[in-house]
């Protein structure tokens, strides 16, 4: 099913190059069998190295821009293991703060829902902050002689908003160049102007890379998803490349491309499925008329939180439109992702923990998995 798409846009040069590679029947898959050691999924010590090198250091997606669509909004975020607070200030700029009052360290905002507010008031002593983090006021300022409010702003983490995504980094000095480059691709999908239709958090008892793996190959689609989206796919030609450490892939069938204007993004999206795997752990899947953003937040070698966001071109205005999007959401989030992809990751984790399979065997339709693991290993090596 497909709702009306927004006005036609053009793909980026990189997106067009992958589509043209499919049309020319080019494949970048190797012919040989490769392997990935099972220990990278099952070894708690390996996970701790990944945490230190990737999740405690690198720029990473925290949410789509559509989570905070208007100025004067804030939402707590705890799934990364840090008490974070995402805001959009009066000027429309997104920020990522530690959700910690500078007075006595109290959590500033509770809950998990988006809140509309012009200011943030600590529930303990009512210290009050603007949404840009500046300390605005405090009760009985006379009891804090010499206090400089400018030195008591909320602690802000580096962040950038690009292509409809909010990125942050846990440490200062982060380089967001690749986030901005990727933003050009996501602007081609119109993500910055999309409406957040649904979001849901999943608890998956599996290693985060097992979840990523499912979106790095098309070999499983007609098998694992035989009762959901499988009938809409056949094994197609896959083309892929890298944008820095981030993977971009496209899959399509030659017979579907006949007569398609590949310079028309809307037309291209009907016949070619793109997927993005952003280091460390975000998956972007643009369907023909909506986009799924999945942010993976591991908290152990065998436990991963996945927050799934469904972005649609505009807020539905009719019951018919809402029914359309409800069916799409239920098919993908509840069926394909939760019942199939995430469940497969959990079952894979259980099997690998037995030690029976010392290494995973990858065929020529699964080279994206090997490439991703090589990228992770390179990041670990760089960290030392």
C-alpha positions, 0 to 999 in steps of 0.5 A: 500500500502507498499513500500519496507521496510529497512532491518529487525530489531528486536523489543525491549523487550517491543514491543515484549511483547505487540505483544505476549500479543495480540497473547495470546489474552490477554487484559488489558482493564477493563470491567467497564464503567469509566468517565472523567469530561468535565471540563478538556477540557473546563475550561480555569483555568484548562488549565493554570494549565496544561500549568504551570505543563506540557508545561512550565516544562517537557521535550517534543518533538519539532521535529524529527531529520530528520527536520535537517538532516545535519550539518550546518542547523537551523530552527526557531520554534515559535509554543510553544509560545516561540521564539525558534531556533533549530540548528545542528552544524558543529559536528552534535549536535542538539541544542535548543536556544532562538531565541534572539540576546544577543545584543539588543534582536532582533529575530536572524532568521526569517521565518519558513523554514529550513536554511543551514548556517555555522553561524547565523547573526543578521539582526540588527547589524550583531552580528554573532554566530556559530550554537553551540550558541557561539558568533563568531564576532561583528562589531566594537568590539572596541566600546564594551571594555571589552566585553567577547564573551564567556559570550554572547553565545545564551541562550540554553535550555536543549535538547537531541536527541534520537531515531530520535527525538529532545526533549527540556525542558523549564527549567534547570535541566530536566531529559531526562532519559525517552526520552533516554529509548523511543529512544530504541523503536524508533531506532527499527523502524529506525527513526533516519535514516528516511527521512522527506518527508512532514511536515504541521502545522494544527490549531485545534479549540479544546482542546489538550487532545481531539486530544490525545484521538483519538490516545488512543483508537481503538473504533472509527477507523472503524466508524470515518474512515469508508471512509478512513482507516477503511476498513483496520481495525477491532476491534482488541485486544489491549495491552498497557503499560507505559514507565514512564509517556508515553503510548505505545499501540499495536492493532492487530487481532489474525487471522493476526498473524498466521505464523508471526515471531514477532521477525522481526520488519518489519513483525510485523509492517504489522499486528500490529499497534503501537502507542505512546502517549508521555507526554505532547503531542506528538503522534507517529504512525508507519505505516507498512512502514513510521512513523507519528510524531505529535507534539501538541502545545496548546495555549489555552484551545480550541486552539491547533497547531499540526505539522505533520511530515511524515518520510519515510525510504529513500528519493524517487528516482523515480516518482513512489516512490514519487506518493506512498508517496504522496498518503500515505501523502494525505490519512493520513494528509489530510484525516484521521487526518485533516478531521476526527480526528482533525475535531472530536476534534473540534466538540467535543469541541463545544459540551462539551462547551454547558455543556450538557455532564458533563462527558465523558463516556468511555467503555472498548475499551477506557481505554487508555484515562482514563489512560492518563488523570490519568497521566496528573492529577498525573503530576498536583498533583506533581506540586502542 
